[in-house]
């Protein structure tokens, strides 16, 4: 049986091949779509390339200038933030809304704090406020430089398998992520992403005005428990705090219409997505 998510992602990837650019001695990947409208940087989590946001990119392609990023195979949070500032300069982006999910959400927070003159808005999604104790938890507790890559990939597979058992309706999402883990994300990139969080610096103070900050979370996120979600909100004091009643750790894949509507709202565009009803919350 054809996996609809993988098929749709692959069609998008075929028509929008990832471009490569060297910055700071590191090679980044990015997908660039759209020639007009507000600028939007999309930064994925550990288990995704830039094209994992394909549903939002396709929906916004005629209304925004979108740059969806793929991490390099070296560096860490501080180096990556500097690279993104350089990238924005090369692409002619004076200001951009920055959305990062999970690992990308931590990077987006660091970037917005270090380069507030570039960050038009910060959207910190399904992410962390601190990595102080992350080294004690699998897979970060492993020797990420020397552990066999199959061991690390098996660990991800085990966690994804448990999510499939408890949420069989998201089986296609699990298959999509397993394909990323199995090799679509090369070994150096996967190790680097894990190390980036394990050795992440503390987040600097954020100087953006409150009305330019938003958070996104899911009530059923298996990786970001409620105390962490609350801590993210407490740290950022967002003007808009979006909560998916369901959607797991990847609501941009599982709830694309609703995710589109929050992006439209943050970018100041007419809302064509599902809109936020009683089931989901947007607090201000």
Secondary structure as UniProt FT lines:
FT   HELIX           4..15
FT   STRAND          19..23
FT   TURN            24..25
FT   STRAND          26..33
FT   STRAND          38..43
FT   TURN            46..47
FT   HELIX           50..53
FT   HELIX           54..60
FT   TURN            61..63
FT   STRAND          64..70
FT   HELIX           77..91
FT   STRAND          96..101
FT   HELIX           103..114
FT   TURN            116..118
FT   STRAND          119..125
FT   TURN            132..133
FT   HELIX           134..136
FT   TURN            138..141
FT   TURN            144..146
FT   HELIX           149..166
FT   HELIX           168..170
FT   HELIX           171..179
FT   HELIX           180..184
FT   HELIX           187..198
FT   HELIX           210..212
FT   STRAND          213..218
FT   TURN            219..220
FT   HELIX           226..236
FT   STRAND          240..244
FT   TURN            248..249
FT   HELIX           251..254
FT   HELIX           256..267
FT   STRAND          281..283
//
